[in-house]
Amino acid sequence: MLEEVVAQKPDDAFSRYGLALECMTSGDAAAADQHFRTLLEHNAAYVPGYLMYGQFLAREARTEEARRVLSTGIEAATHAGNQHARSEMEALLNDLS
């Protein structure tokens, strides 16, 4: 169902995020990666995407990519005034060091 919504509205951040999460939990790492990338390319201000993509990359042992995503996410969260997401991403980034 999410795939249909994304096909109809490819730039809808919430639907793309949901599809990325679904791919991640179902074990389709390649699809999850692609959906997270597309999400953030088209919706750079969508803060939850950075946190979950950073967590995904960390679990995939792609530490340098996770650091870059989280650093960008911290900037986006700061700009959006989302202190909670910012602190979660900072904690994860510190864990990766």
KAWOQUI-V69726 format. One record per residue. RES is the residue in three letters. OMEGA is omega in radians with two decimals (none if undefined). Layout:
# KAWOQUI-V69726
RES,OMEGA
RES,OMEGA
This chain:
# KAWOQUI-V69726
MET,3.12
LEU,3.12
GLU,3.10
GLU,-3.14
VAL,-3.14
VAL,3.11
ALA,-3.14
GLN,-3.11
LYS,-3.03
PRO,-3.13
ASP,3.11
ASP,-3.02
ALA,-3.05
PHE,3.14
SER,3.13
ARG,3.11
TYR,3.12
GLY,3.12
LEU,3.09
ALA,3.12
LEU,3.13
GLU,3.10
CYS,-3.14
MET,-3.09
THR,3.13
SER,3.08
GLY,3.11
ASP,-3.03
ALA,-3.11
ALA,3.13
ALA,3.12
ALA,3.13
ASP,-3.12
GLN,-3.13
HIS,3.08
PHE,3.13
ARG,-3.13
THR,3.11
LEU,-3.04
LEU,3.06
GLU,-3.07
HIS,-3.08
ASN,-3.03
ALA,-3.13
ALA,-3.10
TYR,-2.98
VAL,-3.11
PRO,3.14
GLY,-3.14
TYR,-3.12
LEU,-3.10
MET,3.10
TYR,3.08
GLY,3.09
GLN,3.11
PHE,-3.13
LEU,3.11
ALA,3.12
ARG,3.12
GLU,-3.13
ALA,3.08
ARG,-2.94
THR,-3.11
GLU,3.10
GLU,3.12
ALA,3.12
ARG,3.14
ARG,-3.14
VAL,-3.13
LEU,3.10
SER,3.09
THR,3.12
GLY,3.10
ILE,3.09
GLU,3.14
ALA,3.14
ALA,3.10
THR,3.13
HIS,-3.13
ALA,-3.11
GLY,-3.11
ASN,-3.07
GLN,-3.12
HIS,3.13
ALA,3.12
ARG,-3.10
SER,3.09
GLU,-3.14
MET,3.09
GLU,3.13
ALA,3.12
LEU,3.11
LEU,3.10
ASN,3.10
ASP,-3.11
LEU,-3.10
SER,none
